[in-house]
Amino acid sequence: MGLIGTIPPQLGNLSFLVSRNLSHNNFQGHFPWELGRLSHLKLIDLSFNFLNGVIPPSIANLDLNFNLIHGNIPHEISKFLNLRILRLAHNQLSGSIPAVIYNISSLLMISVPHNHLSGSVAKDIGNLTELKKLLLYDNNLEGEIPQDIRNLQKLEIFDVSMNNSSGQIPLRIDECMNHQMLYLDASRFNGSIPRSIGNLPKLTHLSLGENHLKSKIKFVLR
């Protein structure tokens, strides 16, 4: 709608507000902390604006893609036990991904690419059995992919490319039978490419370039 200015803190007085979409505008300034009082709020979409500041620890059901948000992802996000979608891509977030996120079993999507996040993906990622999309690319993540990722039976897209991830690709990654897109390129993975990747029946996109992998690849023409 081409709206400009700041988001009025008076929105925090709408106690029965359930959802609000203010995306694709020209809002500036800090994210209003008053919105954290909205106990019925399930979704607020503020993506594609020019908001800055930090994420209020009292709110988490939101879409803040493409803003200027900085600081850490708040640990208080664990209070939102029904959170389904977490989208914080294209910001200036730093620090590690809070381990408490892996306790929110309702999550369907974690999308935090194009930030400055560090640390590693914790083995507790295997707790998110409903997760369908895990987008972590273009950060400063390190370490190996946890073997417990094989517990994510519903995972369709996994993208951890353009990080400093290292180690070997999990041998039993084929147990994620719903994998459609697997992006591990531009990282520091080593060892052999697991033959089990060939057992993924729904895989349509596979990117492993710019690593230290070695393997013989057999092409089958049909």
N, C-alpha and C positions, 0 to 999 in steps of 0.2 A: 504493500500500500504506500510505500515511500514515506513512512512515518519517521520523524526525526526527534531529537532531544533525548531526555533520560527516561527510564522507566519509573513511573511514580511509585513511591513507597506506599501510597494509600491502597495499592492492590492488596497489601497484606491485611486489609480490613475486610476483604471479601471472604468471610469465614467458610462459606459453603462452595467456594470455587473448586472445581474438579479438574478442569483443563483450560489452557490458554495457549494460543499459537500466535506469537509475535515475530516469527522468523522472516528473513529476507526484508529487513528494513534498515534504517540508519541510526538505530539507537546507540548512544554512547554512554560513557560513565560507568560507575560501579554497578554490579548486580545488587539489587536491593535486598538487604538481609531480612526485611520485614516479611518477605514471602515465606520465610521459614516457619511462620506462625500458622500457615494454611495446612491444617491436619488432614483435610479431605483431598488435597491436591495430588493428582495422579500423574499429570504430565504438564510440563511447561516447556514449550519449544521456543528458544531464543537464538537459534542458529542463524548464521549469516548476518551478524550485526557487528558492532565495533565496541562491544562491552569489554571492560578490563577489571582488574582487581582479582580477588580470590573467590573460590567457591564457598559459599556459606556452609558451615558444617551441619546446619539444621535442615538442609534440603538436598535431595538427590534425584528425584524423578524429573529429570530435565534433559534437554538437548541443547548443548552449548557449542556445537560444531562451528568452526570458522569465527572465532572471536579473538580477544587478546587476553584471555584469562591466564593468570600465572599463579605460582605457589604450588602446594601439594594437593593431591586428591585427599579430602578429609577422611579420617578414620571413622567419623560418625556416620559415614555412609552405610555402615553395617546395620543401622537402626531401621533401614528401609527393607524389611524382609520380603516385600512383594515386588521389589524393583525388577523390571523385566528388561529394560533397555538403558544402557549407559553409553552416551555418545558425547565425547569430549575432544574430538579430532580437531587438528589445525588450531592449536592454541600454544601457550608457552608454559605448560605444566612441567614441573620438575619433581625430583624425588622418586621414590619407588612406588610401585603399585601396592596399595595397602593389602596386607594378607587377609584382612577381614572381608574383602570383596569375595574371596573364595568361599565364604560361608553363606552367601546370598544365593540359595539354591534355585530361586525362581528366574535367575538371569538367562535371557535368550541371546543377548548381544553385549559384547564389550568392544567398543570402538574408541581407541585412544591414539591413533597414528598421528604423525607430524607434531610431536611434542619434544620434550627433553627428558623423558622419563628414564630412569636408570634402575640398577638392580637386576634381578632375574625373575623369571616366572616360577612361582612357588609350586612345589609338588601338590599342594592342596587344590590346584586347578582341577584335579580329578573329581572334586566335589560337585562341580557345576554340570551335573548330568543332563540338564535341559539346554545347555548352551549350543547355539547353532552357528554363531559368527564370533570369531576371536580375531580382531584386527589390531595388531601391535606394531605395525611397520613404521620405519623412519623414526626411531628413538635411539636411546643409548643403552639398550638392554644388553645384559651379558649372561654368561652361563649356558647350561644345557637345557634342552627341552625335557621336561620331566617325563619319566616313563609313564606316570599316571595319566598322561593325556589320552592314553588308550581307553580310559573310562568314559570319554566324551563320545558316546555312541551316536548322538544326534548332530555332532559338529559337521557343518557343511563347508565353511570357509575358515581356513587358518592361515594367517599372513603375519609372519614375524620377520619379514625381509628387511634389509637395510638397517640392521642392528649390529651389535658385536657378539651375537650369540655364537657359541662354539660347541665342541664335542660332537658326538655322533647323532645321527637321526635315529630316533627310537625304532628298534627292530620290529616291534609289534604295532606300528602305526596303522597297519591295515585293519586293526580292530575298530578303528573309527570308520565304520562301513559307509557312512553317509558323506564322506569327504567328496566334495566336488571341485574345490579349488585349494591347492596347497602351494604356498609361496614361501620359500626359504632362501631366496637368492640374496646376493650382496651381503653375506655374513662371513663367519669363520668356521663353518661346519667342516668336519674332516671325516676320514674313514670311508667306508664303502656305502654306496646307495643301497638301502635295504631292498632285497628282491620282493619283500612283502608289499611294497608300494604297487606292484603290478596286480595285486589282488583286490584293489579298490574298484568296485564295479561302477561307481558313479563318477569317478574322477575325469574331469574334462580339462583342467588347467594344472600344470605342474611346472614350477620354476625353481631350478636348483643352481643357476649360474653364479659365477663369481664367488665360489667357495674353494675348499681344498679337498673336494670329494674325488674318489676314484672308483671306477666300476666299469664292467663291460655292459654295453647297452645293446640289446637285441631288438631290431626293428621288424615288425610283422606287418606286411602289406596285405590289405583286405580289399 
